[in-house]
Amino acid sequence: MRETFYRFTNDVVAPLAEEIHRQDQDIPEAIIRPAAELGCFGTCIPERFGGLQPDNSSDSLGMIVVTEELSRGSLGAAGSLITRPEIAARALLAGGTERQKNKWLPALAKGEILCAISITEPNTGSDVAAVSLKATPTKGGWLLNGSKTWCTFAGRSELIVVLARTNSDMTLGYKGLSMFLLQKVSYLGHTFKHEQKRGGSLTGKAIPTLGYRGMHSYDLFFEDYFVPAENLVGEKKGEGKGFYYTMAGFSGGRIQTAARATGVMQAAYEKALSYANERVVFDKPLGEFQLTQVKLVRMLATITASRQFSYDVASLLDEGKGQMEASLIKLFACRAAEWITREAMQIHGGMGYAEENAVSRYFADARVLSIFEGTEEVLALKVIARELIAAA
C-alpha cells in the first residue's frame, strides 16, 4: 500500500502541489479521481460497505500509511482527503442505522460523494459541548439556523456532517446535541449559496489562510435549512447522542493528524537532505559541516519517533484502547512538525523563504497541525493530563 501511494504522490500530487498552494486553487479532479480509484477514501470503512477495512477487525495502520504518503506530497491538496470520510465513517459506524450505513458508507468509500465535518462555531471550538447551532423540529425533519466556522471542504462536498443542538436547554450541555447528515450539491471556488425549494439556505465563504490551501475552510450560515428526519444520525434513537458520535470520529482524526504531521516532516527532511548535498559553501557541500549533520540526524530521529509512536497507538486503537495516547501523539507530532519544517527552511537559508521552494509551503502548512483536531493546550489539559491523573 505504501509503495502504491508513494508513486501516486510523486507522479500526481507533487507536480500540482505548488500551484494549488500559491494560487489557492481547488483540489483538481486530477488528484481526487485517481485517489478514489486507489481506495483512498475507504481506508477506514469496512469491506462490507466497499471500503478497505476488514469486516471483523480494525486496521488503522493502513490509513496512517496512506495519510503519510499523501501528506508528503501536499497537506492541503492530498494529505487531508482521508480525514473527513474517516471521521464521518466512524460516527456512522458508532450510531448510524443500518439504512444510513448502507446509503452513505459505500458512496464515501468509492469517493462518489465527498464530505465535510461541521463542528466548530464562532464562539465554540474545542469545547464541543457548548455547540449552539439550532435544530428545530418541523414537519418531516428539522430546520437548522445559526453559524459554523472552519468547516474544511464544505464547498466541494456533497455531504456535510453537522453537530447541532436539538434541545434548546443549554444546561444539558453535550446531552442536548445531535448529529445530522446534510446533503447538498458540490460547489467550486471560495463562496457558495445552496438554496432549497422550500426557502431555506446554506451560505459558505472560504476563510483566507496562511497555508493548508486547496480544501478551503469555510464560514457557514444556516437559515431555515431543512434536513429530513431520516438524516438525523441514529434517527429517533440518535437524538441527544451527537456528542458521543463526534467523539467516536475524533480519536481516529487525531491519530490521522499525527500521520499528516509525519508526512509533512518527511517531505521537509528529504528536501533539506537533498539541498545539503547540493549546496556548496566555503568550497564544500553544506552537508559536510557538522552542524548541518547534527540538524539532519535530529530531524530524522524525531520523524522516526513520531512514525513509530503513531503505529503503536494505531494498534491500541484497533484494540479499543489508546484514546489518551491518540491525543498524545497528535500533540507531539504536530509540534515536532513545526520544528522540523523550520530546520529544513534554515538549512535552505534564503532560498527556503522563497515561495518557489516547497519548504516554505511545508513551514506554512505545519503551523495549522497543532490547532485543528484539538489544540495542543486542550489536548494536554482536558484529555492527556486528566487521564494521567485519574489513572495515578
N, C-alpha and C positions, 0 to 999 in steps of 0.2 A: 504493500500500500504506500509506504513512504516513497519508494522509487517512482511509482506512478505519479504521485503529486509533486515530487521533486522535478520531474520532467515537465509536468504541466506548468508549474511555477516559472521555470526557466524559459519555456517556449512561448507561453501565452500571457502570463501575468506580468512578469518583469518588463517586457518591451512596452507595455501600456501604462505602467505604474506612474512614471514621472509626469506624463501628460495629464493623466487623471488628477494627480495631486496639484500640479501647478495651474491647471485651468479649472479646477474644482468641478470636474465633469461628473456625469452619472456613470455608474459602472456599466460598461457596454455589454451587449449580448455576447460579444466575442469571448467574454470571461464567464458569464452566467450560464450560457447553454452548455458548453463543454464541461463545466464544473458539475452541472446537473447530470450529464451523461455518465460521468465518472462516479456518481453516487454521493457527491459531496454533501447534499442536503439530507441524506438518510443515514448518516453515521451513528445517530443516537436513536433511530426509530427501528423497532423490531421487524424482523424479516416478514412476519405475517402481514405487516402493513406496507411491505415493499421497501423497507429500509435494509441497512447492513448489520444491524444489531441482532445477535442471536435471540431467538424467542425465549429460551429458558435461562438465559444468564445475561448479565450486563458486560459491556466491553468498552469502557471509557477510553482505553489506551488508543484504540483506532481513531477516535475523534480527536484526541490530543495530537497524534502524529500528523493527521491531515491538517489540523489547525496550524501547527508549527510550520509546515512547508508553505501553506498559503500565506501566512503572515511574513515569512521570509521574503516573499515577493512584494507584498503590499498589505499593510494592516487595514487600510480603509477600503481598498478595492477588491480584496480577496479573503484576508485572514478573518474577517468578521462575518463572512457569509453564513457560517455554520451556527453562530451564536443564537440568532433569533429562532430558527427552527428547532434548535436544541432546547431552548427554554420552553417554547410552545409545546413541543412533544412531551417533555417531562411533566408539564402541567396537565396536559390532556390524559396522559397515562395515569396520573395521580387521581384525577377527579372526573374526567370526561365519561359520558355514557358510551355504550358500545356503538350507538349510531354516530355519535360525534367522532369517535376514534376512527371508525370506518370511512367517514366522509372526509376528514381533514388530514389524517396522517399519511395515507398513500399519496395524496396530492403534494404534501410538503416534502415527502421523501423523494419524489421524482422531480421536484423543482417546478411542477406545473403551476403552483402558486408560491409567491414569495411572502414572507411575513415580517411584521414588526411587533415590538413589545412596548406597550404604553403604560408605564407605572408612575414615573416622576411627574410632579406638578410644580408650578412656580413657587409654591411655599412648602413643598414637601419633597425631599429627596430620599435619603437613606431611611428615614422614619416612615416606612411603608404603611404602618397602622394609621397614620394621620391623613391618608388619601381622602380627598373630599369631592371628587368629580361625582355629580349626582346622577343616579339611575332611578328614574321614577316609573312605577308600573303603569302601563296603559294597555288598552285592548290589544291582545296578541303579542305583547312584548314589553319593551322598556324604552324610555326616552332618556338620552344622555345629554347633560348640559354642564358646561364648565370648560376648564382648560387643562391641557397637559403640556409638558415640555420635554426636550431631549428625547424625542421618540425617533430613534435612528431607523432609516429606511422606510419611513411612513409613506412617502410619496410613491415609491416604486411598488410597494407591497399591495397585494390584493387582500391580505388578511392582517388585521391588527388585533392583537390580544390586549384587551383593556381591563384594568382594575378600576372598579367604581364602587361607590357607596350606595348600597341598596336599602340601608336603614339610616335615616337622617339623624338618629341619635348618636352624636359624636362620642358620648361617654362609653359606647360599646367598643370603640377603638377598632381593632382588627376584626372583631366578630361581626361588624356591620358591612364588610366588604365582600364583593362577588366579582367573578371574572367573566368577561364577555368576549365573544368571537365576532369581531366586526368585519364584514365583508364589503369591499369597495373595488372600484376599477383602479388600474395602475396609471400613475402619472409620472412623466419625466420632468426634470427641471427642479427649480428651487421653490416653487409655490404651486399649490393646487387648491381646488374647491370642489368637493363632491356634494352635489345637491340631490336629494331624494325626491321622488314624485310626490310624496305626502308632505313635503315642505321642509323637512329637516336638512341640516347641512353640516359638513365637516370641512374646515379650512386649515390648511397647513402652510407654514412658511419656514424655510430652512434657516438655521442659525449659522452665520459665518463663523468659521473656526480656524484656529491656528494650524491644525493638522487633521488627521483622520478624515480625509476627504474622499468622496466617491459615493458613500452611502447617504450622506447628508442627515443631519439630526434636526428635527422639526419642532416648532411650537405648534400645538394643535388646539383648535377651538371648536367645541361641540355646541350645536344649537338645535335642540329638539331632534337629535339624531336617533332614529328608530333602529332598535336591534330586536329581532324576533325572539320570542321566549325560548325557542329551540337552540339559540346561540348563547344561552347562559350555560357556562361550563358546569356539567352535572345536572343541568336543567333545574327542576324544583329542589332536588336534594342538594344542589350545589350552592344555593343561596346562603350567603354568610360565610362561605368557605374559601373565598377567593384568596385570602392571605396565605392559607396553607398551600394552595396550588402554586402561588407565586414563589413561596419558599422552596417548593419541590423543584422548580426550574432554576432557582438562583444557585444552588450548590453546584450544579453542572456548569452554569455560566461562569462561576468563579474559577473552577479548575481549567475551563476552556480559556479564560482570560489569561491565566498563568501561561498557558501554551502559546497564546498570542504574543505575550512578552518574550518568551523564549525564541520564537521565530524572528521577531524584530532584533533581538540581541544577536542571533546567529548571523543575520544579514549584515549588521553593523560590524561584527567581528571579521567576517570574510572580506568586507571592503577594506577594513583597516589593515589586515594582514597583507592583502594584495598591494595596497599602496605603500606599505612599509618596505616591501621588497623592491618596488619600482622606483620610489623617490630617492634620489641621490642628494645628500647634503654633506658638505665638508669632505667631498671626494669618496664617500662610501654610502651604501644603501642605508636608509633610515632604520631598517630592521636590524642592522648590525650594532646599533647603540644599545647598551644595557638597559637604559631607561625605557626604551621602546619595547624591548624584550620582556621586561617586567610587566609593563602595561598589558601586553598581549597575553602573557601567561595568566595574570589575574583575571582578565576578561574571560578567557576560556574556562578557568576554574569556576567562575561564577555561573557561566552558562551551563556547564556540566552539572553543577549542584542543583540549579533550578530545574533542569530537564529531569534528572533522576528523582528529585523530590516530587515533581508532578506525577511521574509514573507510579511512585509508591502510593501517593494519595489516590490516584485513579483506581488502584487495586482495593483500597479501603472503601471507596465509594461504591464499587461494584459489590462489596460485601454488605452494603447498607450502613457503613460507618463513615468516619472521616469528614463530617461536616465542619468541625473546627479546623482540621488540617487543610481543607479546601480553601478556607479563608486565609490561613497562614501562608500557604504557598502563593496565593494570589497577592498578598501583601508583599512578600519577599521578592518574587519575580518581577513584579511591576516596578517596585522601587529600584531594583537592580538594573532594569532596562533603561532607566533614566541615566544611571551612571555609565553603563556600557556604551550607550549612544553618544554620551558626552566625550568619553575617552576616544571613541572612533573619530569623532569630529576633531578632537585635539591632535590626534596623530596626523590627520589631513592638513592641519594648520588652516590657513586662509581659504584653501580650496574646499575645506569641509563646510565652511559657512556659506558657500555659493549654492544657490538653488539648483544649479545644473548638476550638482553632486548629490547622489542618493542619500549620503549620510545626513545631510541637512533635513531630509524628509523623515528619516528614522528618528532623529532627535525631536522633531516636532510631534511626530506620532506617539512617541514613547510617553510624552507628558500626560496624555489622557488615561493611560493604563491604571494609574493609581487613583483615578477619580471614578470612572464608571464601574458598574457591577459591585458597588460598595466601596466608599472611600477608605483609605488605609486607616484613618482615625476611627471611623465607625467599626470597621472590622476588628481593630485592635481592642477597643473599649467594650463594644457591645457583643462581640462574638468570641474572640480568642481569649481575652483576659477573663471574661465572665465564666467560660467553661473551665479554664485552668483553675480558677479559684474554687469553683464548685466541686471540682474533682480532687482538690488538695486534701 
